[in-house]
Amino acid sequence: MESENATKRSGVQTVLDQLGFGWYQVRVIIIIGMAQATDTMETLIQAILGPTLRCEWNMSSDYVALLTTLVFLGICIGSPPIGYLSDRLGRKDLNILCCLALIYMTWLCAISPTYIWLAVLRFISGLYIGGLLTAGCSMISEVLPESYQPTGQLLVCFFDSFIALYVTGVGLGCSTSKLSWRFFVLFTTAPLIFCALGLTYCIQESPIILAQWGNYEESAKVLDKIAKCNDRIPNIIDKENTYSSKPYSFSNYLSIIDEKQDHAHTTPTFKNIMKFIYNNYAIPTPLLIAINFIWGMIIYGATTLLPVELPSLPRTCLQSIYKGLTEVPHETYENSGIHNEDCCLPLLKEGYISLMSSMIGSILSFPIALTLITIIGRNGQLTLVSF
């Protein structure tokens, strides 16, 4: 059985396992990791913008919360079709397209004149974020050696905390400098610009998807570049058992392997994937989806939204208590033309400090999580964290 499974493995994956983990994989993890953190970035942007928009546009808390809901609704809707397009157009091109589109949407959000415009743009941004999450995850899994897949995916998640810390720092800087929230939204696109440049000039197309398209020559060229970047170029031995000076290429090696594998010539369809999951992982798949859904609510609710809302809770005016005030006179709102029952106060310094402390704690706890996964495994880690 083991030999049968070994023969069914992709020839490209076999080469990637031989090349091991090197600088090219580190490069991909950094760039894709920053792109994968866009969902956390959007949540933080809304969490920081909420108190300001509540005042400036005379909005209730429900309308502010709706903006975040629209972002994640866009992610849910956009992930399947854009993921399908990434199988047809390529991982790299789709990642670049989604990065550029998200930058453009964010710039438009910075000049949005009304709530309706902002809500529509946030929803469209969610569509492209879903594309980044889908195509980026596929890109990561298709350049890593098989033994490094779990660690690589975990390292990608590490960038959520770094991007969150950057967004919080930008928000604090804009607040200290008395800059408008529009400048804050504009400055948060810097990581996306870096990702777009990195994807364009530092990352190659997925060699696995190229091989699935039957483009073995291009796939071999990508593998050659990965080998050169990782400094693991094999030496060529001629018939006289002497090392040749000719540059090595995986083109011949890849063609010989893939000619023996029928599955390498076809791209899996949605129907085949669902059938495979149903036949082999009927119980674990919905269980893992449920765990991810519940855990996602805890992550975004407890570590992102609550640190912002607690210091600026609108209905109890905690920010006013911090300033030594027991309440905000209602006449203040009447004189300013604002009829919002919530506290009309922007996020203050203590709110940013609370948010940054949670992000720093997340960064510091990452080595502990990585160590625990190494020792007790992923199942044990999930069980421990749940308790």
DRENNUDREN-99156 format. One line per 3 residues: number of its first residue (from 1); their letters; for each residue x, y, z of N, C-alpha, C, CB. Coordinates in steps of 0.02 Angstrom, whole numbers, m for minus. Each point is the difference from the previous one (the first is absolute). Glycine has a CB too. Example, Ala and Ser with C-alpha at 12.3 -4.5 7.8 and 13.67 -1.06 7.14 Angstrom:
2
1> as> 660:m284:390:m45:59:0:45:60:0:m95:m59:62  77:112:m98:42:59:3:m39:55:37:59:m32:m108
REM end
This chain:
387
1> mes> 41:m60:0:m41:60:0:43:63:0:m90:m63:61  145:62:m22:42:59:3:33:14:m67:21:m23:121  1:m31:m155:32:11:m65:m50:26:m51:82:m91:26
4> ena> m146:68:m20:m51:24:m47:m13:74:11:m52:m114:m3  48:136:67:m10:70:14:59:42:m22:m71:m31:96  131:3:m91:59:37:m19:2:13:m75:61:m50:96
7> tkr> m85:1:m135:0:10:m72:m51:51:m22:39:m116:m14  m91:127:56:m52:48:m18:18:72:20:m83:m92:13  136:100:21:20:67:21:23:40:m61:33:m42:114
10> sgv> m47:107:m111:19:43:m55:75:3:m6:m103:68:16  127:m69:m79:72:6:m11:27:66:24:m11:m75:m97  m29:128:92:21:66:24:8:m2:76:m58:56:m96
13> qtv> 11:m86:131:4:m4:73:61:m41:20:m124:10:9  141:m61:m47:59:m39:14:63:43:m4:m57:m102:m45  60:144:m6:58:45:m7:1:51:57:m3:m14:m124
16> ldq> m55:41:142:m2:49:55:23:m32:66:m95:59:m57  78:m122:68:23:m34:60:76:m8:m1:m110:m60:8  138:48:m67:72:m8:m6:36:67:11:m17:m96:m79
19> lgf> m13:150:55:31:66:8:m4:24:72:m29:27:m118  m20:m50:156:m4:18:70:m25:70:12:91:m79:20  m83:101:42:m23:66:22:59:48:m3:m89:m50:75
22> gwy> 81:105:m112:55:47:m9:m24:72:m4:64:m88:m57  m22:130:29:m14:72:m2:m61:15:m44:121:23:18  m132:m62:m69:m59:13:m42:m64:m10:40:65:m36:m102
25> qvr> m69:m17:141:m59:m12:41:m9:55:52:13:m123:m18  44:147:46:m4:55:49:m29:62:m34:98:m47:64  m75:60:m125:m25:58:m38:m75:m5:m12:113:11:m55
28> vii> m135:m71:35:m72:m9:m13:m41:8:64:29:m77:m95  m5:49:150:m36:4:63:m8:72:22:43:m113:33  10:154:m40:m4:70:21:m50:38:m43:119:m5:38
31> iig> m114:m1:m103:m43:39:m45:m72:m24:3:97:19:m76  m108:m84:70:m68:m27:3:m28:8:70:27:m81:m92  15:75:143:m24:8:68:m29:69:12:85:m82:37
34> maq> m53:134:m64:m26:67:6:m65:8:m39:116:44:15  m120:m77:m73:m62:4:m39:m56:m38:35:67:9:m105  m51:m65:137:m51:m39:35:m27:36:62:56:m103:m42
37> atd> m20:153:66:m22:36:60:m50:56:m16:110:m26:52  m133:31:m114:m45:54:m18:m67:m4:36:56:5:m111  m79:m65:126:m64:m5:36:6:29:70:m29:m101:m66
40> tme> 85:87:100:12:30:65:8:75:m6:53:m106:40  m18:128:m92:10:72:m11:m67:36:m9:112:m25:m52  m157:m4:12:m64:32:m11:m42:3:64:3:m40:m118
43> tli> 1:m13:158:m37:0:63:26:55:46:m20:m123:m11  85:130:14:29:52:43:m17:70:m26:93:m78:30  m91:87:m95:m18:65:m29:m70:19:22:76:m20:m99
46> qai> m123:m27:94:m68:15:20:m6:12:75:m40:m68:m96  78:29:135:m3:9:72:25:69:21:15:m123:14  37:147:m47:27:66:16:m43:56:m29:115:m50:4
49> lgp> m142:38:m64:m41:50:m32:m68:9:33:58:m26:m106  m83:m28:137:m68:1:26:m18:60:42:7:m121:m2  31:135:56:m17:58:42:2:66:m38:44:m62:97
52> tlr> 2:69:m143:5:63:m38:m58:8:m48:124:m6:9  m141:m47:m46:m56:4:m47:m66:10:37:62:m73:m79  m67:45:138:m61:9:40:m13:73:15:19:m113:50
55> cew> 35:150:m41:m7:72:14:m8:41:m64:68:m16:104  m22:4:m151:3:43:m59:m61:m7:m45:123:m8:5  m149:m52:m11:m57:m12:m44:m65:m13:38:79:m46:m84
58> nms> m78:58:150:m60:m7:41:m31:m70:m9:m21:124:m9  62:m175:20:m21:m69:m11:m11:m36:66:63:m2:m108  m109:m45:108:m9:m43:58:51:m56:m1:m123:27:2
61> sdy> 130:m62:54:48:m54:5:m18:m57:m48:22:31:119  m86:m40:m133:m21:m53:m45:26:11:m71:m102:m17:70  100:79:m93:25:15:m67:76:m8:m3:m97:79:m18
64> val> 131:m62:72:72:m8:2:18:m75:m3:12:107:67  m49:m147:m29:13:m73:0:m17:m30:m68:m25:m4:122  m22:33:m158:m19:m26:m66:57:3:m49:m118:34:22
67> ltt> 162:16:m15:57:6:m46:46:m61:6:m6:125:10  19:m147:52:41:m59:9:m35:m62:m27:52:52:101  m117:m56:m90:m39:m57:m26:4:m4:m75:m77:9:98
70> lvf> 74:49:m132:2:1:m73:68:m24:m25:m82:94:m1  136:m77:37:66:m23:m21:3:m77:1:52:106:46  m75:m136:8:4:m73:6:m51:m34:m44:41:13:116
73> lgi> m96:20:m131:m47:m28:m49:33:m2:m69:m98:44:67  134:8:m84:37:1:m63:53:m55:m3:m21:121:m8  54:m134:65:50:m54:2:m33:m67:m14:69:67:82
76> cig> m126:m79:m50:m35:m64:m9:m23:m9:m72:m36:4:119  12:50:m150:m25:m5:m68:57:m3:m51:m103:63:35  156:m26:m23:54:6:m49:48:m59:m2:m10:120:15
79> spp> 17:m156:40:50:m53:3:m10:m55:m52:11:24:120  m71:m53:m126:m8:m56:m49:13:20:m72:m82:m48:78  51:102:m105:12:15:m71:71:21:m15:m118:32:m8
82> igy> 148:8:53:69:22:m13:48:m58:9:m29:116:38  13:m162:9:41:m60:6:m3:m42:m63:m20:1:122  m39:m4:m153:m7:m36:m64:41:34:m54:m115:m39:33
85> lsd> 113:106:m34:39:36:m50:75:m11:9:m91:86:m6  113:m93:68:71:m11:12:23:m67:m29:m7:69:104  m38:m117:m109:17:m64:m32:6:8:m76:m58:m60:92
88> rlg> 26:111:m119:1:10:m72:51:52:m22:m120:m32:m2  129:84:42:44:56:m19:68:m2:35:m101:67:m21  106:m104:76:63:m4:36:m3:34:68:57:m3:m109
91> rkd> m17:m22:156:1:28:68:30:70:1:9:m116:46  47:124:m80:36:63:3:m42:57:m29:108:m62:m8  m136:52:m51:m38:53:m32:m61:20:41:40:m41:m111
94> lni> m75:m9:139:m59:16:40:19:36:65:m57:m101:m48  113:83:78:22:35:60:17:73:m16:44:m108:47  m9:119:m102:17:69:m19:m64:39:m15:110:m39:m47
97> lcc> m156:9:9:m62:34:m16:m39:19:62:m4:m63:m107  m2:17:154:m37:14:62:34:53:42:m43:m117:m1  110:116:3:36:52:38:m12:69:m30:88:m85:30
100> lal> m81:91:m96:m9:65:m32:m72:24:6:92:m28:m80  m140:m18:72:m70:19:6:m16:21:71:m30:m79:m92  58:45:141:m12:18:70:30:68:17:m3:m121:30
103> iym> 63:135:m57:30:66:9:m45:54:m28:115:m51:m5  m140:39:m55:m44:49:m33:m64:10:39:48:m32:m111  m79:m22:134:m61:5:40:11:38:65:m40:m107:m51
106> twl> 97:95:82:16:35:63:11:74:m12:50:m105:45  m18:122:m99:8:71:m17:m67:34:m12:113:m25:m49  m158:m11:16:m67:27:m11:m37:8:66:m3:m53:m114
109> cai> 13:6:160:m31:6:66:24:63:36:m9:m124:7  72:142:m18:27:59:33:m32:65:m23:107:m61:12  m139:60:m70:m32:61:m26:m76:m10:m6:105:30:m62
112> spt> m131:m80:96:m72:m14:m4:m40:58:30:22:m123:6  m71:149:m42:m38:57:26:m57:m19:46:29:59:m103  m56:m120:96:m58:m21:39:10:m70:27:m74:75:m68
115> yiw> 29:m94:114:2:m67:29:m14:m53:m53:m37:48:110  m10:m35:m155:m17:m50:m52:61:m16:m42:m118:42:m2  155:9:m18:61:m12:m39:50:m43:39:m17:111:m59
118> lav> 26:m93:122:48:m37:41:m22:m73:9:30:106:60  m95:m117:m49:m25:m68:9:10:m42:m63:m84:43:83  69:m15:m141:8:m36:m63:74:m17:m12:m102:57:m47
121> lrf> 145:m9:59:72:m11:m11:28:m51:49:10:117:m43  m35:m117:104:23:m50:49:m21:m70:m22:m8:86:92  m52:m92:m120:m23:m65:m24:43:m24:m58:m117:27:37
124> isg> 131:18:m84:42:m19:m58:71:m17:23:m69:75:m75  94:m39:125:66:m16:28:0:m71:28:19:121:26  m74:m140:6:m5:m68:27:5:m53:m53:m69:45:91
127> lyi> 42:m31:m151:6:m48:m55:73:m14:m17:m110:40:m45  149:13:41:71:m8:m19:41:m28:58:m11:95:m79  m10:m81:141:34:m31:57:m10:m76:m2:m16:105:68
130> ggl> m45:m126:m85:m13:m72:m8:44:m31:m53:m116:19:37  129:19:m91:45:m25:m52:71:m6:25:m73:51:m84  96:m3:123:68:m3:28:7:m60:47:10:125:m10
133> lta> m60:m136:51:4:m56:47:2:m67:m37:m62:68:85  22:m74:m138:m3:m64:m36:62:m11:m43:m124:10:m1  140:38:m42:57:m8:m45:66:0:39:m64:56:m91
136> gcs> 67:m16:145:61:2:40:13:m65:36:m16:121:13  m36:m150:16:7:m64:35:23:m55:m49:m89:35:83  61:m34:m144:20:m49:m50:73:10:m20:m118:m5:m42
139> mis> 139:68:35:69:14:m18:48:m26:53:m38:102:m63  22:m90:126:44:m24:54:6:m76:m2:m34:99:70  m21:m134:m75:1:m73:2:35:m30:m61:m105:3:66
142> evl> 110:34:m121:28:m27:m61:73:17:m11:m113:7:m48  145:26:96:72:13:m5:37:m29:60:m24:104:m65  m11:m129:115:32:m28:59:11:m75:m7:m52:90:69
145> pes> 108:m116:m42:7:m72:4:m54:m30:44:125:11:m16  m143:m72:4:m56:m30:36:10:m1:75:m21:m70:m100  81:58:123:13:m4:72:m3:69:34:71:m100:m22
148> yqp> m68:154:m17:m2:67:28:m69:34:m8:122:10:m24  m171:m46:m1:m65:30:m12:m32:28:64:m15:m79:m95  10:40:150:m32:28:61:37:60:28:m41:m113:25
151> tgq> 108:109:m22:39:55:27:m6:62:m43:79:m81:51  m78:72:m117:m6:57:m45:m66:35:6:76:m58:m77  m131:20:82:m65:31:8:m5:37:67:m50:m89:m72
154> llv> 81:62:123:0:34:65:40:64:m2:m12:m111:56  69:111:m90:39:61:m7:m37:54:m37:103:m69:2  m145:50:m51:m40:49:m36:m49:34:48:10:m68:m105
157> cff> m40:30:150:m47:29:48:35:49:48:m69:m104:m8  134:96:16:37:43:45:m2:73:m22:75:m95:26  m84:107:m92:1:68:m25:m64:38:14:77:m39:m89
160> dsf> m129:4:110:m61:35:20:14:49:57:m68:m99:m35  107:76:83:15:43:58:44:59:m20:m10:m99:75  59:87:m120:44:55:m21:m39:53:m39:96:m80:m4
163> ial> m139:59:m41:m40:48:m38:m48:36:45:10:m72:m102  m39:36:150:m45:33:48:37:52:41:m69:m104:6  131:88:14:39:49:38:16:61:m43:49:m94:68
166> yvt> m35:83:m132:14:56:m45:m62:45:m8:84:m71:m61  m142:41:50:m61:39:m9:m16:39:63:m43:m85:m81  52:54:139:m12:35:63:48:58:9:m42:m106:50
169> gvg> 106:95:m68:49:55:4:m17:57:m46:85:m83:30  m109:68:m91:m21:52:m47:m59:39:29:41:m69:m97  m88:33:126:m58:34:30:20:45:57:m70:m96:m32
172> lgc> 116:72:75:23:41:55:38:61:m25:6:m101:72  35:92:m124:37:56:m28:m45:52:m30:94:m76:m22  m146:54:m14:m47:48:m29:m40:36:54:m9:m72:m102
175> sts> m8:35:155:m37:32:55:43:51:36:m67:m104:14  130:87:m2:45:47:34:14:62:m43:52:m96:60  m47:86:m126:14:55:m46:m63:38:m21:98:m64:m40
178> kls> m156:44:67:m64:33:m17:m16:m5:m74:19:78:95  0:m134:m126:m16:m11:m71:m69:m32:m6:122:m12:m27  m153:24:m29:m67:m27:m13:3:m76:m7:m33:107:m56
181> wrf> m24:m139:68:m4:m72:m9:14:m21:m71:m83:m4:93  74:50:m140:13:m16:m71:75:m12:m11:m100:69:m34  142:m32:68:73:m12:m5:17:m68:31:22:125:4
184> fvl> m56:m142:50:12:m64:32:m15:m58:m48:m28:51:112  m29:m48:m146:m18:m51:m48:51:m3:m57:m122:15:29  144:44:m51:48:3:m55:67:m32:19:m56:105:m40
187> ftt> 80:m92:100:65:m25:21:0:m76:12:22:111:52  m81:m140:m40:m2:m72:13:13:m43:m62:m80:24:92  84:7:m150:12:m38:m62:74:m14:m12:m103:51:m48
190> apl> 147:m26:90:72:m11:m10:18:m74:m3:21:108:59  m46:m151:m13:17:m71:m6:m24:m32:m65:m5:m6:123  m52:29:m148:m26:m28:m63:43:21:m59:m115:3:48
193> ifc> 140:58:m47:46:22:m53:64:m42:2:m47:118:7  73:m130:52:59:m43:7:m14:m70:m26:36:67:100  m95:m94:m85:m18:m67:m25:m4:m2:m76:m62:m21:107
196> alg> 31:73:m136:m7:1:m73:69:2:m34:m111:59:12  156:m18:15:68:3:m28:37:m66:10:2:124:22  m9:m153:37:33:m63:13:m25:m57:m43:17:38:115
199> lty> m83:m40:m126:m28:m51:m43:23:8:m72:m99:m6:74  108:68:m95:19:13:m70:73:m17:m13:m86:90:m4  130:m72:50:72:m5:m14:36:m55:38:m4:121:m22
202> ciq> m26:m149:75:37:m46:43:m28:m71:2:30:97:67  m89:m107:m95:m33:m65:4:m18:m25:m69:m45:28:114  55:m92:m126:m18:m31:m63:m69:m32:5:122:m21:m25
205> esp> m149:3:m33:m64:m35:m1:8:m69:33:m34:61:m105  m20:m87:131:2:m66:32:22:m53:m50:m91:36:80  144:m74:m66:21:m52:m47:m50:m57:m6:118:30:27
208> iil> m156:m41:26:m49:m54:m2:m58:16:m47:31:m31:117  m56:93:m114:m55:18:m44:23:2:m73:m52:66:93  115:m47:m104:26:m1:m69:3:m71:m26:67:103:24
211> aqw> m46:m150:19:3:m70:m22:m70:m28:m12:106:m14:65  m155:36:m25:m69:m23:m11:m27:25:m66:m18:m1:123  41:59:m145:m21:26:m66:36:m36:m57:m23:111:54
214> gny> 73:m152:m37:39:m33:m52:60:40:m23:m103:m56:m34  116:113:67:56:43:m19:61:m20:41:m79:96:m30  108:m154:13:56:m26:39:64:40:m8:m51:m112:m11
217> ees> 59:143:m47:60:40:m12:3:59:48:0:m36:m121  m56:73:126:m2:57:46:4:m22:73:m69:62:m84  38:m119:99:4:m26:68:72:m17:18:m116:m45:m10
220> akv> 153:15:m38:70:m16:12:42:63:10:m14:m105:m68  m1:158:30:37:63:8:m11:29:70:m11:22:m123  m50:m27:148:m14:24:68:39:m41:51:m115:38:m36
223> ldk> 116:m103:27:38:m43:46:75:15:m3:m87:m89:m13  112:105:m47:70:19:m7:15:63:40:4:m53:m114  m49:102:111:10:62:37:m5:m11:76:m47:63:m98
226> iak> 2:m108:118:m5:m16:72:64:m33:23:m124:m13:m10  151:m34:m30:62:m34:18:58:49:5:m41:m103:m56  43:151:10:53:50:1:m6:46:61:5:m4:m125
229> cnd> m67:24:141:m11:43:57:18:m35:65:m90:59:m62  74:m124:66:15:m39:61:72:m26:0:m120:m31:6  158:44:m60:69:m23:m7:4:m76:6:40:109:48
232> rip> m85:m143:m84:m2:m73:1:m5:m27:m71:m53:1:114  94:25:m158:1:m22:m70:38:m66:m4:m6:120:m42  m26:m174:17:34:m64:m5:57:3:m51:m106:m59:32
235> nii> 157:20:m19:56:m6:m48:m16:m53:m52:82:36:89  m59:m24:m150:m11:m47:m55:62:m45:m7:m75:83:m60  62:m148:59:55:m48:m8:m7:m33:m68:6:m21:125
238> dke> 46:26:m166:m3:m28:m68:15:m75:2:34:112:m49  m29:m141:m10:10:m72:m6:67:m22:29:m72:1:m101  121:44:104:66:m17:26:5:13:75:49:25:m112
241> nty> m109:m14:145:m3:13:71:40:61:21:m14:m122:17  15:172:m59:31:64:17:m53:54:m1:112:m37:m48  m102:87:88:m48:54:5:2:43:m63:11:0:125
244> ssk> m70:15:m151:m5:41:m61:m7:73:19:m52:m97:m62  75:140:17:m6:73:11:m65:28:m27:124:8:m5  m165:m50:m27:m63:25:m27:m49:15:57:18:m67:m105
247> pys> m57:120:97:m50:16:52:m54:m53:4:22:122:m17  m42:m138:77:m50:m52:10:m70:28:m10:77:m59:81  m122:19:m109:m70:19:m8:m44:m60:16:30:86:m88
250> fsn> m88:m72:119:m47:m53:18:m47:m19:m57:7:39:117  2:m9:m175:m48:m10:m55:m4:m73:m21:22:117:m39  36:m148:27:m1:m71:m21:m25:m45:56:95:24:m78
253> yls> m72:m10:138:m19:m41:58:m76:4:12:113:19:51  m140:42:m57:m72:10:12:m42:m34:m53:26:108:56  m5:m105:m118:m38:m30:m54:m3:m76:7:33:94:m75
256> iid> 23:m124:95:2:m73:7:m47:m22:56:119:m2:m40  m120:38:95:m43:m19:56:m74:9:m17:92:31:79  m108:28:m107:m70:16:m12:m31:m40:m57:24:113:43
259> ekq> 17:m139:m87:m27:m43:m53:m29:m65:29:83:49:m80  m59:m68:139:m24:m61:31:m61:11:45:117:m42:m4  m138:105:11:m53:16:47:m59:30:m38:84:18:92
262> dha> m138:m55:m94:m59:24:m37:m33:58:35:m17:m115:m44  19:117:111:m36:52:37:32:68:m9:m35:m86:82  97:89:m104:34:65:m7:m26:40:m59:100:m50:53
265> htt> m137:19:m99:m23:34:m59:m69:31:8:68:m78:m67  m100:67:125:m68:25:10:m2:44:61:m47:m102:m53  5:154:49:m12:44:57:m61:m24:38:52:98:m61
268> ptf> m49:m108:127:m57:m26:37:m60:48:m5:79:m58:79  m138:30:m88:m61:39:m3:m31:4:69:m18:m33:m120  m30:79:127:m34:9:64:m38:m64:19:m10:123:m22
271> kni> m21:m154:m27:m37:m62:13:45:m55:24:m83:33:m87  142:m40:56:47:m53:20:27:13:70:30:m18:m120  m17:82:135:26:17:66:m51:m16:55:71:90:m51
274> mkf> m134:m69:40:m52:m14:49:m12:m75:8:m54:110:m29  58:m147:m25:m7:m73:4:57:m30:39:m60:0:m109  121:25:98:58:m25:38:m8:15:74:73:16:m101
277> iyn> m95:45:118:m9:18:71:m54:m43:32:36:118:m26  m91:m129:m10:m55:m40:28:21:m72:12:m82:74:m59  121:m102:13:20:m70:6:54:m11:53:m30:m15:m119
280> nya> 73:65:129:58:m10:44:m2:40:65:64:m23:m102  m96:81:101:0:44:59:m70:26:14:120:32:m24  m169:m75:26:m70:21:8:m12:31:69:m35:m90:m80
283> ipt> 66:64:132:m10:25:68:51:54:19:m46:m111:31  111:102:m44:49:52:20:m12:67:m33:81:m90:18  m102:91:m82:m7:64:m35:m51:47:32:32:m59:m104
286> pll> m96:38:114:m46:46:33:19:17:71:m89:m46:m71  122:m1:106:23:14:68:52:55:1:m25:m118:32  74:114:m78:52:52:m4:m30:67:m22:84:m89:m27
289> iai> m133:88:m17:m32:62:m21:m35:33:59:m16:m46:m116  m18:5:157:m34:27:59:50:30:49:m92:m84:m15  148:48:26:52:26:45:28:65:m25:28:m117:35
292> nfi> m13:121:m100:26:61:m29:m49:58:6:68:m68:m79  m133:53:70:m50:53:4:m4:27:71:m65:m54:m93  61:9:142:m4:22:70:64:35:21:m78:m94:26
295> wgm> 135:66:m45:64:30:18:10:67:m34:47:m114:16  m73:121:m77:5:64:m35:m39:54:36:13:m61:m106  m72:43:133:m38:50:37:37:22:63:m106:m50:m44
298> iiy> 139:1:77:38:18:60:59:45:m17:m34:m109:52  69:93:m107:59:39:m19:m20:72:m17:56:m104:m43  m104:111:m2:m19:67:m23:m40:38:52:0:m43:m117
301> gat> m38:7:158:m39:34:51:41:18:61:m99:m61:m41  135:11:67:35:10:64:64:39:m8:m50:m105:40  89:91:m91:66:31:m6:1:62:m44:48:m111:18
304> tll> m101:123:m56:0:58:m45:m52:52:19:40:m76:m90  m102:55:97:m53:49:11:m6:20:73:m60:m48:m97  64:0:143:m10:16:71:53:48:27:m53:m110:13
307> pve> 119:101:m29:48:49:26:m14:71:m23:83:m91:1  m119:99:m57:m17:67:m23:m64:24:33:56:m23:m109  m105:m21:114:m65:21:25:m1:11:75:m51:m63:m94
310> lps> 89:24:131:m2:7:73:23:69:24:20:m122:8  36:150:m34:19:66:23:m46:55:m28:117:m40:8  m157:25:m59:m41:52:m30:m72:m23:m6:99:43:m63
313> lpr> m122:m83:111:m67:m27:m3:m51:56:m3:37:m102:63  m74:108:m116:m40:60:m11:m58:8:48:31:m9:m116  m63:m44:137:m61:8:39:14:14:73:m56:m75:m79
316> tcl> 118:65:103:16:15:68:52:56:6:m26:m117:29  52:140:m86:45:57:m2:62:m10:43:m98:72:m21  131:m129:13:60:m13:41:55:50:m15:m30:m121:3
319> qsi> 34:146:m64:51:49:m16:m12:65:39:14:m50:m114  m77:67:126:m16:59:39:20:m11:72:m94:28:m78  82:m89:104:21:m14:69:75:5:6:m99:m75:14
322> ykg> 135:53:m66:74:4:1:22:73:5:7:m105:m68  m46:150:38:17:71:2:m24:34:64:m6:1:m124  m29:m39:167:m25:30:61:m71:26:m6:115:29:27
325> lte> m150:m46:m81:m69:22:m10:m47:m58:15:37:85:m87  m92:m70:119:m48:m52:15:m47:m13:m58:7:31:119  m19:20:m161:m43:m9:m58:13:56:m50:m87:m57:70
328> vph> 67:46:m131:6:51:m51:m68:33:m7:91:m63:m61  m97:129:73:m64:33:m3:m33:m9:m67:40:83:82  m105:m100:m80:m37:m10:m62:m6:64:m40:m63:m93:54
331> ety> 67:151:m18:m6:63:m36:57:10:m49:m58:48:99  115:m80:m84:58:6:m45:m18:m28:m68:79:m9:97  m113:m48:m100:m20:m29:m63:m53:42:m34:28:m112:45
334> ens> m75:140:m5:m53:40:m29:27:63:m32:m79:m45:84  128:77:m50:29:61:m27:41:m13:m63:2:47:115  27:m107:m119:41:m16:m59:m40:m31:m56:96:m15:76
337> gih> m160:5:m64:m42:m30:m52:5:m76:m3:14:104:m63  19:m135:112:8:m73:2:m52:m29:46:124:10:m23  m162:m58:0:m53:m30:40:13:m74:11:m81:84:m46
340> ned> 143:m101:51:20:m69:12:m1:m14:75:71:m1:m104  m104:m53:125:m3:m15:71:66:m27:27:m121:m23:m14  164:m1:m30:64:m26:22:47:57:18:m15:m101:m72
343> ccl> 67:85:109:51:49:16:37:19:m64:13:m46:117  m10:109:m132:33:22:m61:71:21:16:m110:38:m49  153:m88:57:70:13:16:44:m45:m43:m30:34:118
346> pll> 83:m8:m149:46:m42:m38:41:m44:47:5:87:m91  27:m135:62:42:m45:40:58:39:29:m33:m98:m72  42:92:137:53:37:35:62:m44:8:m87:68:60
349> keg> 138:m39:m30:65:m32:5:m4:m66:37:53:112:m3  m94:m116:56:m4:m62:38:m30:m57:m41:m11:68:104  m32:m50:m153:m27:m51:m44:54:m29:m45:m109:58:2
352> yis> 153:m16:m29:55:m24:m41:49:m42:41:m13:101:m74  26:m79:135:46:m37:43:m28:m69:16:43:108:49  m108:m111:m35:m31:m65:14:4:m46:m60:m77:56:79
355> lms> 66:m28:m138:4:m40:m61:71:m23:m15:m98:62:m44  146:m18:52:70:m18:m13:25:m52:50:19:114:m47  m42:m110:109:22:m49:50:m24:m70:m18:m1:89:87
358> smi> m60:m94:m113:m26:m66:m20:39:m27:m59:m114:31:42  134:13:m89:38:m23:m58:71:m21:19:m68:76:m73  99:m38:118:67:m18:23:m2:m67:37:31:122:9
361> gsi> m84:m132:31:m8:m64:33:m8:m57:m49:m52:59:95  17:m47:m150:m8:m51:m52:67:m17:m32:m116:40:m21  158:11:9:66:m12:m29:44:m40:47:m10:106:m66
364> lsf> 10:m87:130:43:m33:49:m22:m72:13:22:110:52  m86:m124:m60:m25:m68:12:11:m47:m59:m85:49:76  105:m22:m133:8:m42:m59:54:m53:9:m37:96:m69
367> pia> 97:m80:96:50:m54:11:m26:m55:45:89:84:m16  m131:m66:65:m29:m51:44:m46:m46:m39:8:79:98  m50:m48:m141:m45:m41:m41:38:m46:m47:m86:92:7
370> ltl> 139:m66:m38:40:m40:m46:33:m58:37:20:101:m71  5:m88:132:31:m53:39:m50:m54:20:83:84:43  m142:m62:m22:m51:m48:20:m22:m44:m59:m39:80:88
373> iti> 32:m49:m147:m19:m39:m59:53:m51:m17:m67:97:m43  131:m77:52:55:m46:m14:0:m59:49:67:96:m46  m85:m82:109:3:m51:52:m62:m45:0:71:77:68
376> igr> m130:m45:m66:m62:m39:10:m41:m7:m64:m1:38:118  21:m5:m172:m36:m6:m63:m58:49:m5:33:m119:m3  m62:121:m57:m54:48:m13:m64:m18:37:50:22:m111
379> ngq> m67:m86:115:m60:m20:35:4:17:75:m18:m91:m84  76:76:112:9:16:71:m1:74:13:66:m103:11  m37:142:m58:m1:73:8:m71:28:m3:114:4:m52
382> ltl> m155:m28:6:m70:22:m5:m38:m17:64:4:m14:m124  8:m46:151:m35:m20:61:22:44:58:m8:m117:m42  73:130:48:25:41:55:m26:71:m3:102:m71:2
385> vsf> m102:101:m62:m23:69:m7:m75:5:13:91:20:m84  m129:m72:66:m72:2:11:m17:4:74:m16:m65:m105  58:33:146:m12:3:72:29:63:30:1:m124:4
REM end
